C-alpha cells in the first residue's frame, strides 16, 4: 500500500488573505499549507518560484501557467465554481455589508443573501449531489472560520423568538441585555435573525456608545417594525442606524438559509451563515461556553432549550453551562419548558446551573451567579 503524503495528512497552515500568502512566500515555502479562496492572479511569479508540495488551494483564482506549475509541483487544486452566489471555500466569516451588497440599488432580492437562498431552494428540491457537496463544503468552511474567530472568547448565547417587533418594550429590553453582556466582556452570540436575536446583537453594537444612543436607535428602527412587510425597508433601517453610529461593538450571529424567510440582522459584525440548520443550531449552543439566556420564544426557542439541556444533562461537553430562562409566566404557563427542565436537572450537576427569572433585567446578574 502506498504511503500517504505527510503534507496532506498533517494539519497545514491556513492562508485566508493575500497578506498571509505573501508572508508564507517570504518564509520560503507554501508546502503543506491550505490556501482558502484567495485571488492569486497577481501572484504568478510567487507561485512559479515557491515550493507547493502538499499545498491545497481551495477556490483560488490563478493564471493557467501558475496553476499548471503548482499542480505539477504536488499541490491539490480545487478550482472556483462558476455561477454560484456564494463561495463554498470561504476562509472568513460573513459581514453585513457582504450579505447585503446591492441592497441600496436593487433591494433585498438583489443581495447575495437572497440569491444564496434562491439557489438553496432550487438545489435542495432537485436533489443534485454536486449541490449538496457544495453546501457541505461551505458549511464546514464557515465552522472553521467561526472557531478561529472565537478562540479565547467567553461566548454567551442569547436565544429568543423572531416575532419580537422593533419598537416594543420587549425588543428594547433584549437590546439592553445585549449591551450589558457586551460591556461585561462577554461575546454575544445569537441565531442571527430578526426579533430578539437582532435586539441582542444591536445591544452589543451599542455597547461602546452612550446609553442614549440605544434609545434613539430603537426609535429609528421602529419605523420598520417587521421584516414581514418589506425586508428591504427593514434592512435599510438597520444600515441607517449603523451609518449614524459607526464603530459599534462586536458580536456574532449564526443564521441559516434553511429559514430563508428570516433575513439576517445587520448588527453582528461577524456572521456564520449556514445551509444546514442542524449544524447551525448545535454549533451555536456548543460555542456558548459562558452560558445561554433564553428570552420568550416559540417552537424554535423551546427546541434550543432542550438541545442545550441534553449535553448539560449527560455532561458530554464537560461541566454543564449556565442556562437562564427569562419570563416566568411564559416558561411555566404559556410554554411550560421550565418544569421539565428543572425535573431533568434535579439531583444532577446541572441543577445548580439553571435559573428562571421574571424580567430581562435579572438575566445578566443570574448568569453571573450561575457562572460563579
N, C-alpha and C positions, 0 to 999 in steps of 0.2 A: 504494500500500500504506500502511495506517495505521501511523503511528509508534508503537512500543511505549511504554508509560508508563515513564518512567525510575525511578519509585519502585518498580515491580515488578521491573525488570531489575537494579537495583543491589542489592548485599547490604544488608540492613537491620539495625538494632539488634535483638537478640533480647531479649525480655522473658519471663522464666520464673517470676517471683514478683510478688505484689501490691506489694511494696516497690519493685521496679524499675518497675512500672507507674506507681505514684504519683510516682516521681521524673521519669519521662518527661512526665507530665501537668504537673507543676510547671515543667518546662522549656518548656512551651507547645505541644508538638505530639507526635502519635503517627504522623505521616505517614511512610510507608515502613518502619515498624517491623514486626517479626514477634512476635506475642504468642502464646506456646505454653501451652495448657492451664491458663490462669489463670481462676479463678472470678470473674467481673466483675459478678455480680448485685447487689453492693452499690456498684458504681461507675457507676451510670447517669448521674448528674449529670456526672461527668467525661467520659463517652463522648458525652454530648449537647453538650458545650461545647468539645471539643478536636478539632482537625483530624485526619482519618484518611484522607486521600487516599493510596492505595497501601499502606495498612496491611493486613497479613494476620493474621487471627485464626484460630488453629488450635485447635479444640476448646474454645473459651472459652464458658462459660455467661454469657448476658446476658438482661436483661429485653427483651421484644419491642420496646418503643419504642426502646430503645437500639440494638438490632440493626438495626432499620429505618433509624435515623439514620446509623449507620456505613456501612451498605450504600449509602445514598443519597449519602454523602459520598465515595464512591470506594474503600471498603475491600472486600477479599475475605474472606468469612466461610466457613470450613469448620466446620460445626456438630459438636458432640459426637455420637458414635454410641451410641445407647442399647443396653443389654443386653450390652455387651462386658465380659469380666473383666479387661481391660487398657485402657490409654489409648494409642491409636495416635499421638497428637500430643505425648506427654510431653516436657517440656523438661529433666528432670533424670534422673540415674541412679537405679536402684532402691536400696533399703536392705533389710537382712534383715527388719526389722520390717514393711516394706511387703509383701514377698513372702510372709511367714509370718503375716500378720494373721489372727486367728481360730484359730491353732494350739491354744491352750490350751483353747478352748471346744469346737471341733469336730474337732480332729485335722487331720492334713495334708490330707485331701480337701476340707476347707472353706476352705483358703487360696487367695488369688489365684493363687499359683504353680500349684497343682494344677488350678484351674479354667481357667487360661490353657492349660495342656497339654491338657485335655479339649476345649476349643474348637478348638485346633490339630489334634488328631486327627480331629475331626469335619469341619472345613473342608478339610483337605488331602485327605481322601478324596472329598468331593463335588465338588471342582474349581471352586468358586464364584469367579468373577473378582473380585467385590467383597471377599471374604475375603482373597484373595491380595494385593489392593491395600492392604488394611488392614495386613497383615503387613509389606509393603514400607515403608509409611509409618512404622510402629512402629520397624522396624529402622534406618531412616535417621535417625529422631529419636534413637535410642539411640546411634548412631555419632557424631552431632553432640554429644550430651551427653558422651560419653566423650572426644572430642577436647578439648572445653572443660575438662574436669576435669584432663586430663593436661598441659596447657600448662606447659612449663618443667620437667616431672618427668623424672627419669632412671629409666626403667622397665626392670626385669629380669623376664623371664618365667620361671616355674617350671612345667615340664610333668611329667606322670607319671600312672601308672595309677590308676583309681578303686577298684581292688580292695585297695589298701593299707589294712589294718584298723587302726582305733583300738586302742591297747594294744600294738601291735607295735613292735619295735625300729626298723623302717624308718620307721614313722609318726613316732616321736619324733625320729629323725634329720632327717626332712624339716621338722619343726616348728622344730628348732634352726637349720636352714638359713634358713628364712624369717625367723627372728628376727635372725640375723646380717646378712642382707642389709638388712633394715629399719633396723637400728641403724647401718649404714654409710651411710645416707642415700638408699638406693635405694627406689623404689616397687615393691613386689612385685605382680606380676600373674599370675593363674593362670586355668585353664579354669573355675574356679568350682564344680566338683563335689566329690564325696567323695574319700576316699583321699589320695593325695599332694597333690592340689590343696587340700583342706581343711587338711592339715597345714601347708603353706606359708603359707596365709592365717592360720591360728592362730598360727604363729610371729611373723608381722608384728603381729598383735593383741597378742601378749605382749611385744613389744619395750620398751614403757615400764615394764613391771613387773619384779619381781625374777626371777632365774633359777629360783628355787624355785616361782614361780607356774606356769611352763610344765610343770614336772614334775608338780605337783598337778593341773593342768588335764588333762594326758594321762591321769592315773589316773582322774579322774572321767569322762572321755569313754569310757574302756574299758568302762563299764557298758552302753553301747550300741555295740558294735564295728562294726556294719554297718547301712547303711540298708535292706539287703535284708530284714531281719527285720521292721522297722517304721520307716517314715520318720518317723512321729510321735514315737516314742521317741528316735530318732537326732537329730532336730532339737531336741527338748526338752532333751536333754543339752547341746547346744551353747548354747542360750539360758541354761541354768542356769550355765554357765561365764561367759558374758557378764554375767549378773546379779551373780555373786560378785565378778568383777573388771571393773568398768565402766571406761570411759575407756581402751579399748585403742588400739593403734596402727592407722594407716590402711593399707589395701591395696585392690587392685582384683580383681574376679572377672568373668570373661566366660563365663558358661554358655549353654546353649541348650535350648529346648524340643524341639528335634529329638531329643535324648536325654532324653525326659521321664521315663524310669525312674530317671535320676540327678538327685536334688534338688539345689538349690544349697546350698552350705555357708553358715553364718551368721557367719563370722568376717571376711569382707571387708565393709567399711563402704560401699563403692561397687560396685554390681553392674550390669553391662551385659549384660542377658539378651536373647538374640536368638531369633527363629524360624528363620532361615536359618543352618544350621551352617557353610556355606562362608564367609559374611560373618564369622561369629564366629571361625573358625579363622584366616583371613587377617588379620583386623583385630587379633587378639591378638598374632600374631607381628610384624606390621608396626609395632605400637606398642611392642614390646620393644626399644627403641633402645639400651639398655645391655647387651643380650645375653640369651641364653636358656640355662637349665640344664635338662637332660633327665634326670629320675630314671627308674628302671626302669618300663617300662610295656609295653603290648601294641600292637595294631594302630594304635590312635589316636595313641599317642606316636610310633610309627615314622612315621606319616603327617606328624606335626608336625615331625619332624626334617628330612624332605626338603622339606616346604613351606617351611621356613626356609632350607634349603640352596640352593634354586633361586635366589632373589634374591641370595643371597651369591655364588653361582657366577657369575651374569651381572652382578653389581653394579648391579642395576636399582633398588636403594634407596640409591644412593651406596655408600660403603665397606661392606664386609662387617661384620656384627655378630658378636660372640663367641658361640660355641656350646660348651657344656661337657656332655659325656655322663658320667653317674655310674654306676659298677659295671661294671668291665672284663669280667667273665665274662658278664654279661647282654648287653652290646652287641657282644661279639666271638664268643660261642658260642651262647647261647640264641637271641638275635635279632641276627645279625651286621650291624647297621647301620653300625658304625664302619669296617670295611674299605671299604665302598662310599663312605662319606662322605669318608674320607681319600684314597681314589683320585680322587674328584671334585675335591678341594681341591688335589691335587698340582700344583705349578707355578703356582698362581693366588694372588691376593691373600688369599683366604680361608684358605690353608694356615696362616698364622700366627694365625688367629682361631679355631681349633678345638682342643679338648683332650679327652682321655679320662682320667678319674681313677678310682681304686679305691673311695674312700669319700666319703660325703656331706660329711665334714669338710674334704675337699680342694676342694670345689666352689667356694666363695666365693673362696679365695685364687687358684684357677686363673682364675676370671672376672676378678679384679683384674689378674692378669698379662697376660691377653689384651687387656684394655682399655688397659693402659699401653703 
